[in-house]
């Protein structure tokens, strides 16, 4: 317990507001138990090997490296995903995006639906859709080989090799001309470059820039996705995007201006903030 309290104070001095929680997670990781079990055996002294293993983790967190990179994983809906430097850390808000897409698939009654994810990252979206969606098959693209390597590890661990096809390339480049999808989903880079200084240190200094920034106004890749998606979307299919909380209205207007979509909707995240834009191919 004293080690946790000391570590929490040390991390707070380094600007880590979640110091105690992070210290608990790291110590539980070293000991090989969950946080609850850690407190159930708080009187047990740590071994020299455990202390030696804990110290470098604490130093990494004090340097503002994200906890998820230190622990090497991040829970996401029903999966526990491998994450490492070079790959965007899945956010809780994106779980809402997945849930809304799954709900739409169930309502639509489409048999053996096929979905496309643009920007696979660690595989959080595409793997969750395949894992939770009945008989759903997914193709996911990413320009980053580092991200695809991690996504493949997560796909293999979830036993989804037969249902998730991971392809290397930018946006729609890996797609074949004849391929069509019931759903196209994306959580693209949408941070405006002018907002870089406002990001948390853990995000700005550690997560991959190419997965964060979407040009001067944050909409560069979103414009390309909106402009290219309808070609690959079945009639009545769903385009589902996660964007910045201050971008939803503008993105909805971009979609309407194409004249290719019906029923453009804006949905909110766990915190009640406008976060997602959904549209149906006309």
C-alpha positions as CSV (number, residue, x, y, z in Angstrom):
1,X,0.0,0.0,0.0
2,X,2.8,2.4,0.8
3,X,4.4,1.8,-2.6
4,X,1.1,2.7,-4.3
5,X,0.7,5.9,-2.3
6,X,4.3,6.9,-2.9
7,X,4.0,6.1,-6.6
8,X,0.7,8.0,-6.9
9,X,2.4,11.1,-5.4
10,X,5.4,10.8,-7.7
11,X,3.2,10.5,-10.8
12,X,1.1,13.5,-9.7
13,X,4.3,15.5,-9.4
14,X,5.0,14.6,-13.0
15,X,1.6,15.8,-14.2
16,X,-0.3,12.5,-14.2
17,X,-3.6,13.2,-12.6
18,X,-4.6,9.5,-12.5
19,X,-1.5,8.6,-10.6
20,X,-3.0,6.3,-8.0
21,X,-5.1,4.4,-10.5
22,X,-2.2,4.0,-12.9
23,X,0.1,2.8,-10.1
24,X,-2.5,0.2,-9.1
25,X,-2.8,-1.1,-12.7
26,X,1.0,-1.3,-13.2
27,X,1.5,-3.1,-9.9
28,X,-1.3,-5.5,-10.6
29,X,0.3,-6.1,-14.0
30,X,3.7,-6.9,-12.4
31,X,2.2,-9.2,-9.7
32,X,-0.1,-10.9,-12.2
33,X,-3.4,-10.2,-10.6
34,X,-6.3,-7.8,-11.2
35,X,-6.7,-4.6,-9.1
36,X,-9.2,-6.2,-6.7
37,X,-6.9,-9.1,-5.9
38,X,-4.1,-6.7,-5.4
39,X,-5.9,-5.2,-2.4
40,X,-7.0,-8.6,-1.1
41,X,-3.3,-9.4,-0.6
42,X,-2.0,-6.0,0.2
43,X,0.0,-7.3,3.3
44,X,2.1,-9.6,1.1
45,X,5.5,-8.1,0.6
46,X,6.7,-7.6,-2.9
47,X,9.6,-9.8,-4.1
48,X,12.8,-8.2,-5.4
49,X,11.9,-9.3,-8.9
50,X,8.5,-7.6,-8.7
51,X,10.0,-4.3,-7.5
52,X,12.6,-4.5,-10.2
53,X,9.9,-5.0,-12.8
54,X,7.7,-2.2,-11.4
55,X,10.3,0.6,-11.3
56,X,10.8,0.9,-15.1
57,X,7.0,0.9,-15.7
58,X,6.7,3.8,-13.2
59,X,9.4,5.7,-15.0
60,X,7.7,5.2,-18.3
61,X,4.4,6.5,-16.9
62,X,6.2,9.5,-15.3
63,X,7.5,10.3,-18.8
64,X,3.8,10.5,-19.8
65,X,3.9,7.4,-21.9
66,X,0.2,6.1,-22.1
67,X,-0.7,3.4,-19.6
68,X,-2.1,1.3,-22.4
69,X,1.3,1.2,-24.1
70,X,3.0,0.3,-20.9
71,X,0.6,-2.6,-20.1
72,X,0.4,-3.6,-23.8
73,X,-3.4,-3.9,-24.0
74,X,-6.7,-2.1,-23.9
75,X,-10.2,-3.5,-23.2
76,X,-12.7,-2.6,-25.9
77,X,-16.3,-3.9,-25.7
78,X,-15.9,-7.7,-25.5
79,X,-12.3,-7.9,-26.6
80,X,-9.0,-7.2,-24.9
81,X,-6.8,-5.7,-27.6
82,X,-3.0,-5.6,-27.9
83,X,-1.8,-2.0,-28.3
84,X,1.7,-0.7,-28.7
85,X,3.5,2.5,-29.8
86,X,2.7,3.3,-33.4
87,X,-1.0,2.4,-33.1
88,X,-3.8,4.6,-31.9
89,X,-5.3,3.6,-28.5
90,X,-9.0,2.7,-28.8
91,X,-11.3,5.1,-27.0
92,X,-14.4,4.3,-25.1
93,X,-16.4,6.7,-27.3
94,X,-15.8,4.4,-30.3
95,X,-17.6,1.6,-28.5
96,X,-20.8,3.6,-29.1
97,X,-20.1,3.7,-32.8
98,X,-19.7,0.0,-32.9
99,X,-22.9,-0.5,-30.9
100,X,-24.9,1.7,-33.2
101,X,-23.6,-0.1,-36.3
102,X,-24.5,-3.5,-34.8
103,X,-27.9,-2.3,-33.9
104,X,-28.5,-1.1,-37.4
105,X,-27.3,-4.4,-38.9
106,X,-29.8,-6.3,-36.6
107,X,-32.7,-4.0,-37.6
108,X,-31.9,-4.1,-41.3
109,X,-32.2,-7.9,-41.4
110,X,-29.4,-8.3,-43.9
111,X,-28.2,-11.8,-44.2
112,X,-24.4,-12.3,-44.2
113,X,-23.7,-8.6,-44.3
114,X,-20.3,-7.4,-45.4
115,X,-18.7,-4.3,-43.9
116,X,-15.7,-2.1,-44.8
117,X,-13.7,-0.3,-42.2
118,X,-11.5,2.5,-43.5
119,X,-8.5,2.9,-41.1
120,X,-8.3,-0.4,-39.1
121,X,-5.8,0.7,-36.4
122,X,-5.6,-1.9,-33.7
123,X,-8.7,-3.6,-35.1
124,X,-11.1,-2.4,-32.4
125,X,-14.0,-1.6,-34.8
126,X,-13.7,-4.3,-37.4
127,X,-12.9,-7.1,-34.9
128,X,-15.8,-6.1,-32.6
129,X,-18.2,-6.0,-35.5
130,X,-17.2,-9.5,-36.6
131,X,-17.0,-10.8,-33.0
132,X,-20.4,-9.5,-32.0
133,X,-22.2,-9.4,-35.3
134,X,-24.0,-12.5,-36.5
135,X,-22.4,-13.8,-39.7
136,X,-20.8,-10.5,-40.4
137,X,-17.7,-10.4,-42.6
138,X,-15.4,-7.4,-42.6
139,X,-12.7,-5.9,-44.9
140,X,-10.5,-3.3,-43.1
141,X,-7.8,-1.1,-44.7
142,X,-5.0,0.8,-43.2
143,X,-2.0,2.7,-44.7
144,X,0.1,1.8,-41.6
145,X,1.9,-1.5,-41.7
146,X,2.6,-1.1,-38.0
147,X,-1.2,-0.9,-37.3
148,X,-1.9,-3.8,-39.5
149,X,0.6,-6.0,-37.7
150,X,-1.1,-5.3,-34.4
151,X,-4.6,-5.7,-36.0
152,X,-3.5,-9.2,-37.3
153,X,-2.3,-10.2,-33.8
154,X,-5.7,-9.1,-32.4
155,X,-7.6,-10.9,-35.2
156,X,-5.7,-14.1,-34.6
157,X,-6.3,-13.9,-30.8
158,X,-10.0,-13.5,-31.4
159,X,-10.1,-16.4,-33.9
160,X,-11.5,-14.1,-36.6
161,X,-9.1,-14.9,-39.5
162,X,-12.0,-16.3,-41.6
163,X,-14.2,-13.3,-41.1
164,X,-11.8,-10.2,-41.1
165,X,-9.7,-9.4,-44.2
166,X,-7.0,-6.9,-43.4
167,X,-5.6,-5.0,-46.4
168,X,-2.7,-2.5,-46.7
169,X,-3.3,0.8,-48.4
170,X,-4.8,4.3,-48.1
171,X,-8.5,4.6,-47.7
172,X,-10.3,2.8,-50.6
173,X,-7.1,2.0,-52.6
174,X,-7.1,-1.7,-51.6
175,X,-10.7,-2.3,-52.8
176,X,-11.6,-4.1,-56.0
177,X,-13.8,-2.3,-58.4
178,X,-16.7,-4.8,-58.0
179,X,-16.7,-4.9,-54.2
180,X,-19.8,-3.5,-52.5
181,X,-20.7,-3.2,-48.8
182,X,-23.7,-3.1,-46.5
183,X,-21.8,-0.8,-44.1
184,X,-18.8,1.5,-44.5
185,X,-17.5,2.6,-41.1
186,X,-14.5,4.8,-40.2
187,X,-12.9,6.6,-37.2
188,X,-10.5,8.7,-39.3
189,X,-7.8,11.2,-38.2
190,X,-9.8,14.3,-37.5
191,X,-7.8,16.5,-35.1
192,X,-7.1,19.9,-36.7
193,X,-3.4,20.8,-36.8
194,X,-4.1,24.1,-35.1
195,X,-5.4,22.1,-32.1
196,X,-2.2,20.2,-31.5
197,X,-1.0,22.2,-28.5
198,X,-4.3,21.6,-26.7
199,X,-3.9,17.8,-26.8
200,X,-2.9,15.9,-23.7
201,X,0.9,15.1,-23.5
202,X,0.1,11.4,-23.7
203,X,-1.7,11.9,-27.0
204,X,0.4,14.6,-28.6
205,X,3.9,13.1,-27.8
206,X,3.2,9.4,-28.0
207,X,0.3,8.4,-30.3
208,X,1.0,8.2,-34.1
209,X,0.5,11.6,-35.8
210,X,-0.9,10.0,-38.9
211,X,-3.7,8.5,-36.8
212,X,-4.6,11.8,-35.2
213,X,-4.3,14.8,-37.5
214,X,-6.6,15.4,-40.5
215,X,-5.0,18.5,-42.0
216,X,-5.5,22.2,-41.2
217,X,-9.2,21.9,-40.2
218,X,-9.1,18.2,-39.4
219,X,-11.4,17.3,-42.3
220,X,-9.0,16.3,-45.1
221,X,-9.5,12.5,-44.8
222,X,-13.1,12.9,-44.0
223,X,-13.7,14.7,-47.2
224,X,-12.0,12.0,-49.2
225,X,-14.0,9.3,-47.4
226,X,-17.3,11.1,-48.0
227,X,-16.3,11.6,-51.6
228,X,-15.3,8.0,-52.3
229,X,-17.6,5.9,-50.1
230,X,-20.8,5.8,-52.1
231,X,-19.1,4.0,-55.0
232,X,-18.6,1.0,-52.7
233,X,-21.8,1.2,-50.7
234,X,-24.8,-0.8,-51.5
235,X,-28.1,1.0,-52.1
236,X,-29.6,1.7,-48.7
237,X,-26.3,0.8,-47.0
238,X,-24.9,2.7,-44.0
239,X,-22.1,5.1,-43.9
240,X,-21.0,5.6,-40.2
241,X,-18.3,8.1,-39.2
242,X,-16.8,9.1,-35.9
243,X,-15.6,12.8,-36.0
244,X,-14.7,15.6,-33.7
245,X,-17.3,17.0,-31.4
246,X,-17.2,20.3,-33.2
247,X,-17.3,18.8,-36.7
248,X,-20.6,16.8,-36.8
249,X,-22.7,19.5,-38.4
250,X,-20.1,20.3,-41.1
251,X,-19.6,16.6,-41.9
252,X,-23.3,16.1,-42.1
253,X,-23.5,19.0,-44.6
254,X,-20.6,17.5,-46.6
255,X,-22.5,14.3,-46.9
256,X,-25.8,16.0,-47.9
257,X,-24.0,18.1,-50.5
258,X,-23.0,14.9,-52.4
259,X,-26.6,14.3,-53.2
260,X,-25.9,10.6,-52.8
261,X,-27.3,9.9,-49.3
262,X,-30.6,9.9,-47.5
263,X,-31.4,10.4,-43.8
264,X,-28.2,12.0,-42.5
265,X,-28.2,11.7,-38.7
266,X,-26.0,12.9,-35.9
267,X,-25.6,10.7,-32.8
268,X,-24.1,11.4,-29.4
269,X,-21.4,9.6,-27.4
270,X,-21.5,8.4,-23.7
271,X,-21.0,12.0,-22.5
272,X,-23.9,13.3,-24.6
273,X,-21.7,15.1,-27.1
274,X,-22.3,15.0,-30.8
275,X,-19.7,12.6,-32.1
276,X,-21.1,10.4,-34.9
277,X,-22.6,11.0,-38.4
278,X,-24.7,8.3,-40.0
279,X,-26.1,8.3,-43.5
280,X,-27.8,5.9,-45.9
281,X,-26.9,5.4,-49.5
282,X,-29.6,6.7,-51.8
